[in-house]
Amino acid sequence: MNETLKSRSYRCFFFPIAYCLLPIPFTQQGFPIVRIRCNLASFAMQSVDFTTLAAACAELRDGWVPARLEQVYQRDRHTIAIALRTLKKREWLTVCWHAQAARICIGDPPPRTPDTFTFSDQLRHQLGGLALTAIDAIAPWERILDLQFAKRPGEPPLWHLYVEIMGKFSNVILADGNNQIVTCARQVSEQKSSVRPVQTGQPYELPPPLLATVPSLRESQERWQERVSLIPKAIGKQLLKSYRGLSPAVVRSMLKAAEIDPEQPSDRLQASDWNKLFESWQTWLQMLESQTFHPGWTAEGYTVLPWHSLQSEKSVQTLLNRYYTEQFNRIGFQQLRHQLVQKVGNLLRKLRQKAQTFQTRLQQSDGAEKYRQHADLLMAYLQDWQPGMRAISLPDFETGESVKIPLNPEKNAVQNAQALYKQHQKLKRARTAVEPLLREVQAEIDYLEQVAAALSQLEKYRNPDDLQALEEVREELIQQQYLDAAKARSRPSNTEAQPHRYPTPSGFELWVGRNNRQNDKLTFRTAGEYDLWFHSQEIAGSHILLRLEPGSVAQEDDLQFAADFAAYYSQGRESDRVPVVYTQPKYVYKPKGAKPGMAIYKQETIIWGRSQRASDYLQQRSRSND
């Protein structure tokens, strides 16, 4: 049976709770316990190695040489986007010199915000309107590219844009036709590097050459094996030390294809092991020579090699753009969440201290009537007062019980009574002044506690919508003047986070808000007259819509399904059963001047929701998607 019952109408204020698979602990005050140290070092990203760079360049040469440079936009301190146009298409080339994510690939368009960086301004001035005529490697087995620009294809280059993909030494350098450096992303003074300073006005010089041996398809297996096994150490390390162009990811992939443990000493390999490993080695070199690559996803990240790809990707450009966009979104998510959690926590601590002060003053004012009663008794029994008395006991008017009244021995009975009357009036005025202040502070506490609960539900990054939902929480706090827009480093977005959508047993759609902005939009803009609106009763949670077509009727299973999700997306998630209200959207109102996500409702029905059933459904859905 459907567990429903009717209840009276009442006012309720609530806020959103976003999606989270793993709940986190809360303090007794209801604030999430979060201990985060967020920095870039905690996020290990796969680096663009020589093989990946060769694969990216092969695609760029085929699709974008020649191309006209139309615009340059600098996204941040370490990334520029270059608009390239050919006869058939126009895209943005991403060039990044980030220490952990240096890369070059076709990426997403930049945001529509002003570019205030000097480096991109210089590139626009020098390269605007020119043609990208070549993308060349300037030295064998080096991760340095020379993007050449001229007035038209076939003419000598006027400018060279050197892109150095070299980990923490990555850089982007613009040099003229005579190879004089005009500008660079990172200036390297002689104090920082006596080996290779990079500064404007100096000639461009190559980095010091690598010392390892150059790989060759013509090298025999005997010579190759002799070089690798010269020192009997782990085979993986020996390969890396012996030849150029290798990276840990390439070596791991080779050894895995040959079914060899990377830690196995080279002197313990059998002849069959050497044969399989050399076959993998030859496959890698043939792939580089023929420029035939296999972009795909692995359990650790991405690959352009033909082994162990779990899922293929259509191009290296898409592969790199998707991977690094995802990684930077993950970093931005954790940093922003940490910032918001800290800010909201500090605000809550201050507000709770203020509320405690107001509550103490109200407790003191609770004794105001006692002072008036004592003054009345003292005036009624003036004849019982004696000079120098420090206290007097008088019978109560109603009960007749003895009441002890403290006195000031330096004042007479009338003066003591007047002092008691004054204290009575002071405490009454304090209550009148403090009560509205306490209500305001408590409303702020309630609001920020719900924001804190929403942040606790957005604990992990899973897709771009998670980051967008978190950024919308930040924008809301800025609008409510809890955050300074300048200090919050807000970035405008052209998109909006989308609500969760789930099919009900009868095939209807269930929409779940993920933050206050979505909740207001769902309730007051999206909801139709045939829909049903759900929310956990007197518990913070998401606004939920059961979308119904005209003439359709929600079955009992649909109502229960919606109630289970309303319980799951609420602070009562850990409870066995959660009371959930549902009503028609026309009976849901927003109070005048209310904060985002706040609403009142009437003519509701209560149904008991079980969050565990929603959790089981989501886990089953996740497994089926995998």
C-alpha positions in Angstrom: 0.0 0.0 0.0 1.0 3.6 -0.5 1.9 5.1 2.8 0.2 8.5 2.5 -1.7 10.8 4.8 -3.1 14.3 4.8 -1.5 17.0 7.0 -2.3 20.6 7.7 -0.6 23.4 5.8 2.4 25.0 7.3 5.3 27.2 6.4 8.6 25.6 5.5 11.9 26.9 4.3 14.2 24.6 2.5 17.3 24.6 0.3 18.9 22.2 -2.2 20.9 19.1 -1.5 23.0 17.9 -4.5 24.0 14.5 -5.5 26.6 12.4 -3.6 27.2 8.7 -3.4 29.3 8.8 -0.2 27.9 10.9 2.7 30.4 12.7 4.9 30.2 13.1 8.7 28.6 16.1 10.3 29.3 18.0 13.5 26.7 18.3 16.2 25.8 21.7 14.8 25.1 20.1 11.4 28.2 21.3 9.5 30.2 18.8 7.4 33.5 17.7 8.8 35.9 18.3 5.9 39.7 18.2 5.9 41.1 19.0 2.5 44.5 20.0 1.3 44.1 20.9 -2.3 47.0 21.6 -4.6 48.1 20.7 -8.1 50.7 18.3 -6.7 47.9 16.1 -5.4 46.6 15.5 -8.9 49.0 13.3 -11.0 48.3 14.0 -14.6 49.7 12.0 -17.5 52.3 14.0 -19.4 52.4 14.5 -23.2 55.4 12.3 -24.2 57.3 12.3 -27.5 55.0 9.6 -29.0 51.8 11.5 -28.1 53.3 14.8 -29.4 54.2 13.1 -32.7 50.7 11.8 -33.0 49.1 15.2 -32.3 51.4 16.9 -34.8 50.7 14.3 -37.5 47.0 15.1 -37.3 47.6 18.9 -37.1 49.7 18.8 -40.2 47.1 16.9 -42.1 44.2 19.1 -41.1 45.5 22.5 -40.3 48.5 23.3 -42.6 48.1 25.7 -44.2 45.6 27.7 -42.1 45.0 31.4 -41.5 45.5 32.7 -37.9 42.5 34.8 -37.0 42.7 35.4 -33.3 44.8 34.7 -30.2 43.2 34.4 -26.7 45.0 33.6 -23.5 42.8 31.6 -21.2 45.0 31.8 -18.1 48.7 32.1 -17.0 49.7 29.0 -19.0 47.3 28.5 -21.9 46.6 30.3 -25.1 44.0 29.5 -27.8 44.7 30.3 -31.4 41.8 30.6 -33.9 42.7 28.8 -37.2 40.7 28.8 -40.3 41.0 26.7 -43.5 38.8 26.6 -46.5 36.5 24.0 -44.8 36.6 24.7 -41.1 37.5 26.9 -38.2 38.7 25.7 -34.8 40.8 26.8 -31.8 44.3 25.4 -31.3 45.2 25.1 -27.6 48.8 25.6 -26.7 49.7 25.0 -23.0 53.0 25.3 -21.1 51.6 24.2 -17.8 54.3 22.2 -15.9 52.0 19.1 -15.5 49.8 19.5 -18.6 51.9 21.0 -21.4 50.3 20.1 -24.7 49.2 21.3 -28.2 45.9 20.2 -29.6 42.6 21.4 -31.1 40.5 22.4 -28.1 37.3 24.2 -27.0 36.5 27.8 -27.8 37.6 30.3 -25.2 35.1 32.0 -22.9 33.6 35.4 -23.9 35.5 37.4 -21.3 38.2 40.1 -21.9 41.7 38.9 -22.4 44.1 41.0 -20.3 47.3 39.2 -20.8 50.3 40.8 -22.4 51.7 37.7 -24.1 48.6 37.0 -26.2 48.4 40.7 -27.1 51.9 40.5 -28.5 51.1 37.4 -30.4 47.9 39.0 -31.9 49.9 42.0 -33.0 52.7 40.0 -34.7 50.8 37.0 -36.1 47.3 38.3 -36.8 46.2 37.5 -40.4 49.3 35.4 -41.2 49.2 31.8 -42.4 50.4 28.8 -40.5 52.5 27.2 -43.1 54.4 24.4 -41.3 54.6 22.5 -38.0 58.1 21.0 -37.8 60.1 19.2 -35.2 63.3 21.3 -34.8 65.5 18.4 -33.6 65.2 14.6 -33.7 63.5 13.0 -30.7 62.9 16.4 -29.0 59.6 17.6 -27.8 59.9 21.0 -29.4 57.8 22.2 -32.3 58.3 25.1 -34.7 55.0 26.6 -35.9 56.0 28.7 -38.9 53.9 31.7 -40.0 54.2 33.5 -43.3 52.0 35.8 -45.5 51.0 32.9 -47.7 52.0 29.2 -48.1 55.3 28.7 -49.9 56.9 31.9 -48.7 59.8 32.0 -46.2 58.5 32.2 -42.6 58.3 35.6 -41.0 57.8 34.3 -37.5 58.5 31.1 -35.5 56.4 30.1 -32.6 58.4 27.5 -30.7 56.3 25.2 -28.5 58.5 23.4 -26.0 56.7 20.5 -24.3 59.2 19.7 -21.6 57.5 19.3 -18.2 58.4 22.0 -15.7 60.6 23.6 -18.4 57.8 24.0 -20.9 57.6 27.3 -22.7 56.2 29.1 -25.8 58.6 31.4 -27.5 58.0 33.8 -30.4 61.0 34.6 -32.6 61.3 36.6 -35.8 62.6 35.3 -39.2 66.2 35.8 -37.9 65.4 33.7 -34.8 65.6 36.6 -32.4 63.3 36.2 -29.4 60.5 38.8 -29.4 58.4 37.5 -26.6 57.9 34.3 -24.6 55.5 32.9 -22.1 58.2 32.4 -19.4 61.3 34.6 -19.1 64.2 32.5 -17.9 67.0 34.7 -16.5 70.7 33.7 -16.1 70.1 33.5 -12.4 67.5 30.8 -12.9 69.4 28.9 -15.6 73.0 29.5 -16.6 72.7 26.7 -19.1 69.9 28.2 -21.3 68.5 31.6 -20.4 65.4 32.6 -22.4 64.9 36.4 -22.7 63.6 38.8 -25.3 66.2 40.3 -27.6 68.4 37.1 -27.4 68.8 34.6 -30.3 66.7 31.4 -29.9 68.8 28.4 -28.9 68.0 24.8 -28.6 68.0 23.1 -25.2 71.1 21.0 -24.4 70.9 17.7 -26.5 69.8 14.5 -24.9 72.6 12.0 -24.1 70.7 8.7 -24.6 70.9 6.7 -27.8 68.6 7.5 -30.7 66.2 4.6 -31.5 66.4 3.1 -34.9 64.5 0.5 -36.9 67.7 -0.6 -38.5 69.3 -1.6 -35.2 69.6 -5.4 -34.7 68.0 -7.2 -31.9 71.4 -8.4 -30.6 72.8 -4.8 -30.5 69.6 -3.5 -28.9 69.5 -6.3 -26.3 73.1 -5.8 -25.5 72.6 -2.1 -24.9 69.5 -2.6 -22.7 71.0 -5.5 -20.6 74.4 -3.8 -20.1 73.5 -3.2 -16.4 71.4 -6.0 -14.7 68.7 -3.7 -13.3 64.9 -3.5 -13.6 64.1 -3.8 -17.3 61.7 -0.8 -17.2 64.4 1.6 -15.9 67.0 0.2 -18.3 64.8 1.0 -21.3 64.2 4.5 -20.1 67.9 5.2 -19.5 69.1 3.6 -22.8 67.1 5.4 -25.5 65.6 8.7 -26.3 61.9 9.3 -26.9 60.7 6.8 -24.3 58.4 7.7 -21.4 57.2 5.6 -18.4 53.8 5.2 -20.1 55.3 3.9 -23.3 57.7 1.5 -21.5 54.8 0.2 -19.3 52.7 -0.4 -22.4 55.6 -2.2 -24.2 56.3 -4.5 -21.2 52.7 -5.2 -20.7 52.3 -6.2 -24.3 55.3 -8.5 -23.9 53.9 -9.8 -20.6 57.0 -8.8 -18.6 57.1 -7.2 -15.1 58.8 -3.8 -15.3 60.7 -4.5 -12.1 62.1 -7.8 -13.4 66.0 -7.6 -13.7 67.2 -7.6 -17.3 69.6 -10.6 -16.6 66.6 -12.8 -15.7 64.7 -12.4 -18.9 64.4 -15.5 -21.1 65.1 -15.5 -24.8 61.3 -15.6 -25.5 60.9 -12.6 -23.3 63.5 -10.7 -25.3 61.9 -11.7 -28.5 58.4 -10.4 -27.5 59.8 -7.2 -26.1 61.8 -6.5 -29.2 58.7 -7.1 -31.2 56.9 -4.5 -29.2 59.9 -2.2 -29.6 59.8 -2.6 -33.4 56.0 -2.0 -33.4 56.5 1.3 -31.6 59.2 2.5 -34.1 57.2 1.4 -37.1 54.2 3.3 -35.8 56.3 6.5 -35.4 57.8 6.1 -38.9 54.5 5.5 -40.6 52.7 8.1 -38.5 49.9 5.6 -37.7 48.6 6.0 -34.2 45.7 4.4 -32.2 44.2 7.0 -29.8 42.3 5.5 -27.0 41.6 5.4 -23.3 43.3 3.2 -20.7 42.6 2.6 -17.0 45.4 5.0 -16.1 44.6 7.7 -18.7 45.1 7.8 -22.5 47.3 6.2 -25.1 48.2 6.5 -28.8 49.7 3.0 -28.9 48.0 -0.1 -30.3 48.0 -2.0 -27.0 45.6 -2.2 -24.1 43.2 0.5 -25.1 39.9 0.0 -23.3 38.0 2.4 -25.6 39.1 4.0 -28.8 38.8 7.8 -29.6 38.2 9.3 -33.0 41.3 11.6 -32.9 44.3 12.5 -30.8 43.0 16.1 -30.7 39.8 14.9 -29.0 41.7 12.6 -26.8 44.1 15.3 -25.4 41.4 18.0 -25.1 39.0 15.7 -23.3 41.6 14.3 -20.9 43.2 17.6 -19.8 39.9 19.5 -19.7 38.6 16.8 -17.4 41.8 16.9 -15.2 41.6 20.7 -14.9 37.9 20.6 -14.1 38.7 18.1 -11.4 41.4 20.4 -9.9 39.1 23.5 -10.2 36.3 21.6 -8.5 38.3 20.5 -5.5 39.9 24.0 -5.1 36.5 25.8 -5.4 34.8 23.4 -3.0 37.5 23.8 -0.5 37.2 27.6 -0.7 33.5 27.6 -0.3 33.5 25.1 2.6 36.0 27.2 4.4 34.1 30.4 3.8 30.7 29.0 4.8 32.3 27.4 7.9 33.8 30.7 9.0 30.5 32.6 8.5 28.6 30.0 10.4 31.0 30.1 13.4 30.6 33.9 13.6 26.9 33.8 13.3 26.5 31.1 15.9 28.6 33.1 18.4 26.3 36.1 17.7 23.2 34.0 18.1 24.5 32.7 21.4 25.0 36.2 22.7 21.5 37.2 21.7 20.1 34.0 23.4 22.0 34.8 26.6 20.5 38.3 26.6 17.0 36.9 26.0 17.5 34.4 28.9 18.4 37.4 31.1 15.3 39.2 30.0 13.1 36.3 31.0 13.5 37.5 34.6 12.1 41.0 33.8 8.7 40.2 35.3 10.4 39.0 38.5 11.9 42.5 39.0 8.5 44.2 38.7 6.9 41.8 41.2 9.7 42.4 43.6 9.2 46.2 43.2 5.4 45.9 43.8 6.0 43.8 46.9 8.5 46.3 48.3 6.1 49.3 47.7 3.2 47.4 49.3 5.3 46.6 52.5 7.3 49.9 52.9 6.6 49.7 56.7 8.6 46.5 57.0 11.8 48.1 55.6 14.6 49.0 58.0 17.6 51.2 57.3 20.8 49.3 56.3 18.9 46.1 55.2 20.6 44.1 52.5 17.6 41.8 51.9 14.0 41.6 53.0 11.6 38.6 52.9 7.9 39.5 52.0 4.9 37.3 51.4 3.9 36.8 47.7 0.5 38.4 46.8 -0.9 35.2 45.3 0.7 32.2 47.1 1.6 33.8 50.4 5.0 32.2 50.2 8.0 34.2 51.5 9.9 36.0 48.7 13.5 37.2 49.4 14.3 40.5 47.7 18.0 41.7 47.6 18.4 45.4 48.6 21.0 48.2 48.3 21.7 49.2 52.0 22.6 52.7 50.9 19.1 53.3 49.4 15.7 53.5 51.1 12.8 51.3 50.2 11.4 53.6 47.6 14.7 54.0 45.9 15.2 50.2 45.9 11.8 49.8 44.3 12.6 52.4 41.6 15.8 50.5 40.8 13.9 47.3 40.4 11.3 49.0 38.1 14.2 50.4 36.0 15.7 46.9 35.7 12.4 45.6 34.6 12.0 48.2 31.9 15.6 47.7 30.6 15.1 43.9 30.2 11.8 44.4 28.5 13.4 46.8 26.0 16.2 44.3 25.5 13.8 41.5 24.5 12.0 43.8 22.1 15.3 44.8 20.4 17.0 41.4 20.5 14.2 39.1 19.3 14.2 40.5 15.7 18.0 40.5 15.6 18.0 36.8 16.7 15.5 35.9 14.0 17.6 37.5 11.3 20.8 35.8 12.5 18.9 32.4 12.8 17.6 32.8 9.2 21.2 33.4 8.0 22.3 30.4 10.0 19.6 28.2 8.5 20.4 29.4 5.0 24.2 28.9 5.3 23.7 25.5 7.0 21.7 24.3 3.9 24.4 25.7 1.6 27.0 23.8 3.7 24.9 20.6 3.3 24.7 21.2 -0.5 28.5 21.5 -0.6 28.8 18.3 1.3 26.7 16.5 -1.3 28.9 17.9 -4.1 31.9 16.0 -2.7 33.4 14.5 -5.8 33.8 15.6 -9.4 32.2 13.2 -11.9 31.3 15.4 -14.9 31.4 19.0 -16.0 27.9 19.5 -14.6 29.3 18.9 -11.1 31.7 21.8 -11.5 29.0 24.0 -13.0 26.6 23.3 -10.1 29.4 24.2 -7.7 30.1 27.4 -9.6 26.4 28.3 -9.4 26.6 27.9 -5.6 29.5 30.4 -5.6 27.6 32.8 -7.8 24.7 32.6 -5.4 26.9 33.4 -2.4 28.3 36.4 -4.3 24.8 37.6 -5.1 23.9 37.2 -1.4 27.0 39.2 -0.5 28.6 36.4 1.4 31.5 36.3 -1.0 33.5 39.2 -2.6 33.2 38.8 -6.4 36.8 40.0 -6.9 38.3 37.7 -4.3 36.2 34.7 -5.4 37.8 34.7 -8.9 34.5 34.0 -10.5 34.5 33.0 -14.1 31.3 33.7 -16.1 29.9 30.7 -17.9 27.8 30.4 -21.0 26.1 27.2 -19.8 24.0 26.1 -16.9 24.2 23.0 -14.8 21.3 20.6 -15.7 19.1 18.9 -13.1 19.3 15.1 -12.6 16.7 13.2 -14.7 15.4 9.7 -14.0 12.7 7.6 -15.6 9.9 6.5 -13.3 8.3 3.0 -13.4 5.5 4.2 -15.7 7.9 6.1 -18.0 7.5 9.6 -16.7 10.5 11.8 -16.0 11.7 12.8 -12.5 13.7 16.1 -12.4 15.9 16.8 -9.4 17.4 20.2 -8.6 21.1 20.3 -7.7 21.4 23.8 -6.2 19.2 26.8 -5.3 19.3 28.2 -8.8 18.0 25.0 -10.3 15.4 24.6 -7.5 13.9 28.0 -8.2 13.9 27.4 -11.9 12.2 23.9 -11.6 9.6 25.1 -9.1 8.7 28.6 -10.5 9.5 28.4 -14.2 9.7 24.8 -15.4 6.8 23.2 -13.5 3.6 22.8 -15.5 0.1 22.6 -14.2 0.0 18.8 -14.6 3.3 18.1 -12.8 3.7 17.1 -9.1 6.2 18.8 -6.8 8.0 16.8 -4.1 10.2 17.8 -1.2 11.3 16.3 2.1 9.1 17.5 4.9 10.9 20.1 7.2 14.3 18.7 6.1 16.6 20.5 3.7 16.6 18.9 0.3 16.2 19.3 -3.4 13.1 20.4 -5.3 11.8 17.5 -7.3 9.3 17.5 -10.2 7.4 14.5 -11.5 6.7 15.6 -15.1 3.2 14.5 -16.3 1.6 14.8 -19.6 -1.9 16.3 -19.9 -4.5 13.7 -19.0 -2.0 11.3 -17.5 -2.1 10.1 -13.9 0.8 9.1 -11.8 0.6 5.6 -10.4 1.4 4.6 -6.9 4.8 3.3 -8.0 5.6 6.6 -9.6 4.7 8.5 -6.4 6.8 6.2 -4.3 9.7 6.4 -6.7 9.6 10.2 -6.5 9.4 10.1 -2.7 12.4 7.8 -2.5 14.5 10.2 -4.5 13.2 13.2 -2.4 14.4 11.3 0.6 17.7 10.5 -1.0 18.4 14.1 -2.1 17.9 15.4 1.4 19.6 15.7 4.8 17.6 12.7 5.9 19.4 10.4 3.5 20.8 8.2 6.3 17.4 7.7 7.9 15.4 4.6 7.2 12.2 6.5 6.3 11.8 10.2 5.5 8.5 12.1 5.4 8.1 13.7 1.9 5.4 16.1 0.9 4.0 16.5 -2.6 1.5 18.9 -4.1 0.7 20.7 -7.3 3.2 23.4 -8.3 0.5 26.1 -8.1 0.4 25.6 -4.4 4.1 26.4 -4.0 5.0 30.0 -3.4 8.1 32.1 -2.9 8.0 34.5 0.1 8.7 38.1 -0.8 12.4 38.9 -0.4 13.2 35.2 0.3 16.7 33.9 -0.4 17.2 31.5 -3.4 15.7 28.1 -2.9 13.2 29.2 -0.3 9.5 28.4 -0.7 6.3 27.8 1.2 3.5 25.3 0.2 0.0 24.2 1.1 -2.5 21.4 0.3 0.3 18.9 0.5 0.1 15.1 0.9 2.7 13.3 3.0 4.3 10.0 1.7 7.1 8.2 3.3 10.3 7.9 1.2 13.1 5.4 1.6 16.4 6.7 0.4 18.0 3.3 0.3 15.8 2.3 -2.6 16.9 5.3 -4.6 20.5 4.5 -3.7 20.1 0.9 -4.9 18.6 2.2 -8.2 21.5 4.6 -8.8 24.1 1.9 -8.1 22.4 -0.5 -10.5 22.1 2.2 -13.2 25.8 3.1 -12.8 26.8 -0.6 -13.2 24.6 -0.9 -16.3 26.2 2.2 -17.8 29.7 0.9 -17.2 
